[in-house]
């Protein structure tokens, strides 16, 4: 059985093999799949901006979708000492700058409390078919998701399908409600909605 470390290395490598065209095309398919989910009656949607050099899912399409539906998009700024994130409303005046790790973040702005966030689009490297996810291992999203209200909908975005569960799953790991890939929509609360 694999460990988180094994899978982290394998999926970073797989993702880096995607061409810019593949990243764009797959990201668009993922965005279109999101339209089928019952998540569009809420107000505040937390979203990540992709680290381009890591070939993350391009969320620009989702940002356009949120703007078109007149939803609030929330971005985070990371504190690498505390491993906490502060959340800001994305506005026309928001200045985005890359942090020392290359993550595009808001410089500052209107701070949004965690309990106002209804839906979180979660970055990840891979996930299993019960809703566990593997990120980069810094724990930012684990801390953040653990503080969200219980009804907050957590949606992973992945270029790849589910993997077999790894051996070091922790009780404290916060599970996803859905994960969207170019091929399939996984629902961990119940039936597969692909």
C-alpha contacts under 8 A as a table, 3 or more apart, distances in Angstrom:
res1	aa1	res2	aa2	distance
1	X	165	X	7.99
1	X	166	X	6.05
1	X	167	X	6.10
2	X	6	X	5.99
2	X	7	X	6.73
2	X	165	X	7.94
2	X	166	X	5.06
2	X	167	X	6.19
3	X	6	X	5.21
3	X	7	X	6.41
3	X	166	X	5.25
3	X	167	X	5.51
3	X	168	X	5.95
4	X	7	X	5.22
4	X	8	X	5.89
4	X	134	X	6.65
4	X	166	X	6.42
4	X	167	X	7.70
4	X	168	X	6.58
5	X	8	X	5.04
5	X	9	X	6.30
6	X	9	X	5.44
6	X	10	X	6.27
7	X	10	X	4.96
7	X	11	X	5.92
7	X	126	X	7.42
7	X	134	X	7.96
8	X	11	X	5.48
8	X	12	X	6.04
8	X	125	X	6.41
8	X	126	X	7.57
8	X	134	X	6.96
8	X	135	X	7.41
8	X	136	X	7.03
9	X	12	X	5.33
9	X	13	X	6.26
10	X	13	X	5.28
10	X	14	X	6.25
11	X	14	X	4.84
11	X	15	X	5.96
11	X	125	X	5.83
11	X	126	X	6.69
12	X	15	X	5.27
12	X	16	X	6.21
12	X	54	X	7.50
12	X	125	X	6.64
13	X	16	X	5.22
13	X	17	X	6.55
14	X	17	X	5.34
14	X	18	X	7.22
15	X	18	X	5.56
15	X	54	X	7.44
15	X	55	X	6.13
15	X	56	X	7.71
15	X	159	X	7.72
16	X	19	X	7.91
16	X	54	X	6.47
16	X	55	X	5.95
18	X	22	X	5.88
18	X	23	X	6.35
18	X	55	X	7.38
19	X	22	X	5.12
19	X	23	X	6.30
20	X	23	X	5.10
20	X	24	X	6.22
20	X	55	X	7.90
21	X	24	X	5.14
21	X	25	X	6.05
22	X	25	X	5.12
22	X	26	X	5.87
23	X	26	X	5.35
23	X	27	X	5.91
23	X	55	X	6.84
23	X	56	X	7.76
23	X	57	X	6.68
23	X	58	X	7.11
24	X	27	X	5.16
24	X	28	X	6.24
24	X	57	X	7.97
24	X	58	X	6.66
25	X	28	X	5.23
25	X	29	X	6.44
26	X	29	X	5.10
26	X	30	X	6.22
26	X	57	X	7.88
26	X	159	X	6.75
26	X	182	X	5.65
27	X	30	X	5.09
27	X	31	X	6.25
27	X	57	X	5.49
27	X	58	X	5.54
27	X	59	X	7.19
27	X	61	X	7.54
27	X	159	X	7.80
27	X	182	X	7.54
28	X	31	X	5.05
28	X	32	X	6.28
28	X	61	X	6.46
29	X	32	X	5.12
29	X	33	X	6.27
29	X	182	X	5.47
30	X	33	X	5.10
30	X	34	X	6.43
30	X	157	X	7.40
30	X	180	X	6.09
30	X	181	X	5.80
30	X	182	X	5.20
31	X	34	X	5.16
31	X	35	X	7.03
31	X	61	X	6.40
31	X	62	X	5.82
32	X	35	X	5.49
32	X	36	X	7.64
33	X	36	X	5.62
33	X	37	X	7.48
33	X	180	X	7.09
33	X	182	X	7.82
33	X	185	X	7.21
34	X	37	X	5.47
34	X	180	X	7.31
37	X	40	X	7.67
38	X	41	X	7.77
39	X	42	X	6.69
39	X	119	X	7.57
39	X	153	X	7.94
42	X	45	X	7.83
42	X	71	X	7.75
42	X	118	X	6.31
42	X	119	X	7.70
43	X	71	X	5.45
43	X	72	X	5.92
43	X	117	X	7.97
43	X	118	X	6.86
44	X	71	X	6.38
44	X	72	X	4.78
44	X	73	X	6.15
44	X	74	X	6.82
44	X	116	X	6.74
44	X	117	X	5.11
44	X	118	X	5.42
44	X	119	X	6.66
45	X	66	X	8.00
45	X	71	X	7.20
45	X	72	X	6.04
45	X	73	X	5.08
45	X	74	X	5.88
45	X	117	X	6.21
45	X	118	X	6.06
45	X	119	X	4.82
45	X	120	X	5.88
45	X	121	X	7.57
46	X	73	X	5.85
46	X	74	X	4.43
46	X	75	X	6.03
46	X	117	X	6.59
46	X	118	X	7.83
46	X	119	X	6.11
46	X	120	X	4.63
46	X	121	X	6.13
47	X	59	X	7.60
47	X	73	X	6.63
47	X	74	X	6.01
47	X	75	X	5.78
47	X	120	X	6.24
47	X	121	X	5.18
47	X	122	X	7.28
48	X	59	X	7.10
48	X	75	X	6.22
48	X	76	X	7.32
48	X	121	X	7.00
48	X	122	X	7.26
48	X	123	X	7.03
49	X	58	X	7.43
49	X	59	X	6.20
49	X	60	X	7.66
49	X	75	X	7.75
49	X	103	X	7.36
49	X	104	X	5.98
49	X	105	X	7.45
50	X	54	X	7.99
50	X	55	X	7.58
50	X	56	X	5.26
50	X	57	X	6.32
50	X	58	X	5.72
50	X	59	X	6.60
50	X	103	X	7.16
50	X	104	X	7.21
51	X	54	X	5.45
51	X	55	X	6.68
51	X	56	X	5.91
51	X	102	X	6.34
51	X	103	X	5.44
51	X	104	X	6.94
52	X	55	X	5.17
52	X	56	X	6.30
53	X	56	X	7.92
56	X	123	X	7.67
57	X	123	X	7.81
57	X	157	X	6.88
57	X	158	X	6.95
57	X	159	X	7.18
58	X	61	X	7.03
59	X	62	X	5.09
59	X	63	X	6.29
60	X	63	X	4.98
60	X	64	X	6.38
61	X	64	X	5.17
61	X	65	X	6.32
62	X	65	X	4.86
62	X	66	X	6.14
63	X	66	X	5.07
63	X	67	X	6.16
63	X	73	X	7.22
64	X	67	X	5.07
64	X	68	X	6.05
65	X	68	X	5.09
65	X	69	X	6.28
66	X	69	X	5.15
66	X	70	X	6.11
66	X	71	X	5.11
66	X	72	X	7.14
66	X	73	X	6.87
67	X	70	X	4.94
67	X	71	X	5.94
67	X	72	X	7.69
67	X	73	X	7.99
68	X	71	X	7.74
72	X	89	X	6.88
72	X	90	X	7.31
73	X	89	X	6.06
73	X	90	X	5.50
74	X	87	X	6.32
74	X	88	X	5.44
74	X	89	X	4.63
74	X	90	X	5.63
74	X	112	X	7.60
75	X	87	X	5.59
75	X	88	X	5.30
75	X	89	X	6.39
75	X	90	X	6.37
75	X	105	X	7.03
75	X	106	X	6.78
76	X	85	X	5.84
76	X	86	X	5.41
76	X	87	X	4.36
76	X	88	X	6.06
76	X	105	X	6.34
76	X	106	X	6.90
77	X	85	X	5.41
77	X	86	X	5.24
77	X	87	X	6.43
77	X	88	X	7.83
77	X	105	X	5.41
77	X	106	X	6.25
77	X	107	X	7.64
78	X	83	X	6.85
78	X	84	X	6.04
78	X	85	X	4.48
78	X	86	X	6.58
78	X	105	X	7.98
78	X	140	X	7.67
79	X	82	X	5.73
79	X	83	X	5.47
79	X	84	X	5.47
79	X	85	X	6.07
79	X	86	X	7.97
80	X	83	X	4.97
80	X	84	X	7.30
83	X	138	X	7.40
83	X	139	X	6.82
83	X	140	X	5.41
83	X	143	X	7.81
84	X	140	X	6.00
84	X	143	X	7.00
84	X	144	X	7.17
85	X	140	X	6.83
85	X	144	X	6.96
86	X	111	X	7.27
87	X	111	X	5.66
87	X	112	X	5.45
87	X	113	X	7.05
87	X	114	X	7.44
88	X	106	X	7.21
88	X	108	X	7.05
88	X	109	X	5.83
88	X	110	X	5.34
88	X	111	X	4.43
88	X	112	X	5.41
89	X	109	X	6.80
89	X	110	X	5.54
89	X	111	X	6.44
89	X	112	X	6.41
90	X	93	X	7.99
90	X	94	X	5.93
90	X	106	X	7.89
90	X	109	X	7.94
91	X	94	X	5.26
94	X	106	X	6.22
94	X	107	X	7.30
94	X	108	X	7.29
94	X	109	X	6.55
95	X	106	X	5.64
95	X	107	X	5.65
95	X	108	X	7.49
96	X	104	X	6.07
96	X	105	X	5.22
96	X	106	X	4.50
96	X	107	X	5.96
97	X	104	X	5.38
97	X	105	X	5.44
97	X	106	X	6.31
97	X	107	X	6.35
98	X	101	X	7.42
98	X	102	X	5.01
98	X	103	X	5.05
98	X	104	X	4.07
98	X	105	X	5.84
99	X	102	X	5.28
99	X	103	X	5.35
99	X	104	X	6.32
99	X	105	X	6.66
100	X	103	X	7.46
106	X	109	X	7.34
108	X	111	X	7.96
112	X	116	X	6.83
112	X	117	X	7.90
113	X	116	X	5.66
113	X	117	X	7.41
114	X	117	X	5.52
114	X	147	X	7.12
114	X	148	X	5.86
114	X	149	X	7.74
115	X	118	X	7.88
115	X	148	X	6.06
115	X	149	X	5.78
117	X	120	X	7.35
117	X	148	X	7.38
117	X	152	X	6.86
118	X	151	X	7.56
118	X	152	X	4.82
118	X	153	X	6.36
119	X	152	X	5.48
119	X	153	X	4.65
119	X	154	X	6.02
119	X	155	X	7.54
120	X	152	X	7.27
120	X	153	X	6.17
120	X	154	X	4.92
120	X	155	X	6.07
121	X	154	X	6.25
121	X	155	X	4.89
121	X	156	X	5.88
121	X	157	X	6.92
122	X	141	X	7.79
122	X	154	X	6.70
122	X	155	X	5.68
122	X	156	X	4.57
122	X	157	X	6.27
123	X	135	X	6.99
123	X	156	X	6.10
123	X	157	X	5.99
123	X	158	X	7.63
124	X	127	X	7.45
124	X	133	X	6.43
124	X	134	X	5.75
124	X	135	X	4.51
124	X	136	X	7.43
124	X	156	X	6.72
124	X	157	X	6.85
124	X	158	X	6.71
125	X	133	X	7.56
125	X	134	X	5.64
125	X	135	X	5.30
125	X	136	X	7.21
125	X	158	X	7.10
126	X	133	X	5.91
126	X	134	X	5.40
126	X	135	X	7.31
126	X	158	X	6.83
126	X	160	X	7.14
126	X	161	X	7.86
126	X	162	X	6.92
126	X	163	X	7.18
127	X	131	X	6.44
127	X	132	X	5.49
127	X	133	X	4.19
127	X	134	X	6.03
127	X	161	X	7.81
127	X	162	X	5.35
127	X	163	X	6.14
128	X	131	X	5.71
128	X	132	X	5.52
128	X	133	X	6.65
128	X	162	X	4.67
128	X	163	X	4.82
128	X	164	X	5.71
128	X	165	X	5.41
129	X	132	X	7.50
129	X	162	X	5.51
129	X	163	X	6.92
129	X	164	X	7.25
129	X	165	X	7.55
129	X	186	X	7.64
129	X	188	X	7.49
130	X	175	X	7.78
130	X	188	X	5.88
131	X	175	X	4.96
131	X	176	X	4.75
131	X	177	X	6.66
131	X	178	X	7.16
131	X	179	X	7.51
131	X	188	X	5.74
132	X	165	X	7.94
132	X	169	X	7.71
132	X	173	X	7.15
132	X	174	X	7.14
132	X	175	X	4.97
132	X	176	X	6.45
133	X	156	X	7.94
133	X	175	X	7.02
133	X	176	X	7.36
134	X	137	X	7.31
135	X	138	X	7.76
136	X	139	X	7.86
139	X	142	X	5.09
139	X	143	X	6.20
140	X	143	X	5.44
140	X	144	X	6.21
141	X	144	X	4.83
141	X	145	X	5.75
142	X	145	X	5.37
142	X	146	X	6.06
142	X	173	X	6.55
142	X	174	X	6.32
143	X	146	X	5.27
143	X	147	X	6.55
144	X	147	X	5.33
144	X	148	X	6.58
145	X	148	X	5.15
145	X	174	X	6.55
146	X	174	X	6.40
148	X	152	X	6.30
149	X	152	X	5.55
153	X	176	X	7.82
153	X	177	X	6.14
154	X	175	X	7.88
154	X	176	X	5.06
154	X	177	X	5.21
154	X	178	X	6.55
155	X	176	X	5.90
155	X	177	X	5.96
155	X	178	X	4.74
155	X	179	X	5.33
155	X	180	X	7.27
156	X	176	X	6.49
156	X	178	X	6.20
156	X	179	X	4.29
156	X	180	X	6.21
157	X	179	X	5.73
157	X	180	X	5.11
157	X	181	X	6.32
158	X	161	X	7.34
158	X	179	X	7.10
158	X	180	X	6.17
158	X	181	X	5.04
158	X	182	X	7.80
159	X	181	X	5.34
159	X	182	X	6.26
160	X	181	X	6.15
160	X	182	X	7.68
161	X	181	X	6.49
161	X	183	X	7.67
161	X	184	X	7.73
165	X	169	X	7.88
166	X	169	X	6.49
169	X	173	X	7.04
170	X	173	X	5.34
176	X	179	X	6.94
176	X	188	X	6.97
177	X	187	X	6.10
177	X	188	X	5.19
177	X	189	X	5.94
178	X	185	X	7.11
178	X	186	X	5.35
178	X	187	X	4.56
178	X	188	X	5.82
178	X	189	X	7.80
179	X	185	X	6.04
179	X	186	X	5.07
179	X	187	X	6.78
180	X	184	X	6.25
180	X	185	X	4.69
180	X	186	X	6.27
181	X	184	X	5.28
181	X	185	X	6.25
184	X	194	X	5.19
185	X	192	X	6.94
185	X	193	X	5.84
185	X	194	X	4.59
186	X	192	X	5.49
186	X	193	X	6.40
186	X	194	X	6.69
187	X	190	X	5.97
187	X	191	X	6.14
187	X	192	X	5.12
187	X	193	X	6.20
188	X	191	X	7.40
188	X	192	X	7.65
